[in-house]
Each structure stands twice: as structure tokens, then as C-alpha cells.
């Protein structure tokens, strides 16, 4: 019973910090038997790792790598907030597709602890546990798919979580040293953080050596584009979704200004994009994707489908043609159910990946 109460309190803390985790609702206990059940809110549109990966190849550049990025990012977010996970694993995580990326959510906080700040040793141990457990999960999935020969490759891929974690941690915490008057370098570092989804809450310039300065930034939550989209349109979206939607909004606004031969304000552009593009296509997507899928994510998938087809054709084929193709293919997504073929909407940049949408066996 104490274990359930501890986990409930940790999840409450994570919710207060705005960290990606399931939301606790309450505890149902039976004091006479010293037992309790923790109740959490259902995380809509989420997937377990097996369902996300079981019907796609476990190869570099696809959903597997996005999942590894998501696990590293989740651990960085937790550690920045002073949260020691203790049992980092794929099985203790839920995933949501977020535009062209994947968002990971902590599910099991039974072994978690919260501190003002974690030591380097605590972070290192948590990361070791994550790498080991991810390796086990991927190797087990390779065996389940009937590819035991790929188990060593999956174990090696799991080790890349360490490098992904370390790289992101350094970007967030290393102090950039530059010339005192080099505003471009400062802007470039801020832009890099924004591209990763982090809003800047504070910038401090510290004196360095020989006329240099050290740039120290305090970053807020990973919701830079989500906040911007909400400010412009009132739409609540995940961070990766928001980045794609903002790009689509900007493109449509530029198109309007060109064809109407007049300036289009940001307010008018946002309103017309919602009324003339987003809402009509989302309405058309709903019956195609069914009730269980996220309509905003489906629209993001449509945008990526359009980009892939246009890249192959070396010209813009338009959203209407992309919709017809996407709907005809059954609006493919890894969370799709049934035995119909699922298309891999992989956005990898390697040779042969970016232009291929090949049917896979369910």
C-alpha cells in the first residue's frame, strides 16, 4: 500500500512539473489486506513499444530510431527536473506519435524519487539501466519478429541511447564561448535550442578569457512551437505536431500573399489557414482514420505523405492529390489495427529511405 502511495505522490510531482507522464487520479486501497491499486488517466492515442514497432523493420532511420530519441529525451527531461527514474525501460513507457517524431511518457514510477538536483552518479546509473533495458526490449522484439540474427544489432542500437542522451544534455547545459560582439553565434545557439523545442527563459553573458563571453541559457519546457501555435490559433498540439503545423501555416500565408498580390497579416493568415485548409481536411480525415486515432496527427501524416510524393516527383503535387493517395492507401499509421498492409511513412534521410512508402506485412 505504501508503494502505491509513493508512486501516486511521484506522479503528482511530475504532473506539477509538466513532465511527460501518465496523470494520477487516485488510489483504491484495502487497508485490511494492506493492498492498494494506483489509478491513472488513460493516455489517449498512446502506444506500447511493441505495437509501435512490431509491424515495421527494426532498422536505422525508421521508427526504432525515433523511439530511441524519445527515450533519451524523456530521461533528459526527468533528470533536468531532479527526477530519478530507477526502472527506465520500454515496458514502463508509453509513446505517442508527435508529428514526425515520437513523444515518450513515463508510466511506472514505483522506483522513482524526486530531488532538488541529481548527482552525476545518479544520472549515470539511471542511464545505464535505460540502455540495458532498451537492449533487452529490442532484442526480444527482434526474436519475436523471427529475426534472431538481428539481436546483436538491436543491442548495439540500444547503446546509441547513451550518445543521444549525452548529446542533448550537453546542448542544454554546456556554456557556449564566443566573441563578445558575435551576436550571430548567440542567436544561432538560441535557434538551435528552439529547434529542439525548448523555449529560453533566461540568457546570461559571463566574462570569459581574452575578450570572449560565455553564454549561459536557462531553458523552459519542451513546448516552444506548441506555445506559438496556441498563441496564433488556439490549437492545442504536441510539440512535434505544432512544428509541422506552423510550417504549413507559414507556407499557406506566403501562398495567399503571392496569389492575392497583397500583404497577409499573421492574424488573417492563421484564421484563413484554419478555415480553408486545416479544418476541412481534418473533417475529411476523420471518417478515413476512424475514432481511435488523433486527427491532428493524421493531418501531420498527410503533410509528410505530400512531401514524400512531391520529393519523388520533384515538384509540388498539392495537398488534394496527396489526400487522395493517402486515403487510397488506407491512411497508414503504426497504430492502425487489423490485418491490412501498413505503409512505412519513414522520413529518414539516408539513400532510398526518404522517397519510399512500401507496404509491410501486418
Secondary structure, 3 states (H helix, E strand, C coil): CHHHHHHHHHHHHHHHHCCCECCEEEEEEEHHHCEEEEEECCCCCCECHHHHHCCCCCCCCCHHHHHHHHHHHHHHHHHHCCEECCCCCCCCEEEEEECCEEEEEECCCCCCEECCCCCHHHHHHHHHHHHHHHHHHHHHHHHHCCCHHHHHHHHHHHHHHHHHHHHHHHHHHCCEEEECCCHHHHHHHHHHHHHCCCCEEEEEEEECCCCEEEEEEEECCCCHHHHHHHHHHCCCCCHHHHHHHHHHHHHHHHHHHHHHCCCCCHHHHHHHHHHHHHHHHHHHHHHHHCCCCCHHHHHHHHHHHHHHHHHHHCCCCCHHHHHHHHHHCCCCCCCCCCCCCEECCCCCCCCCCCCCCCEECC
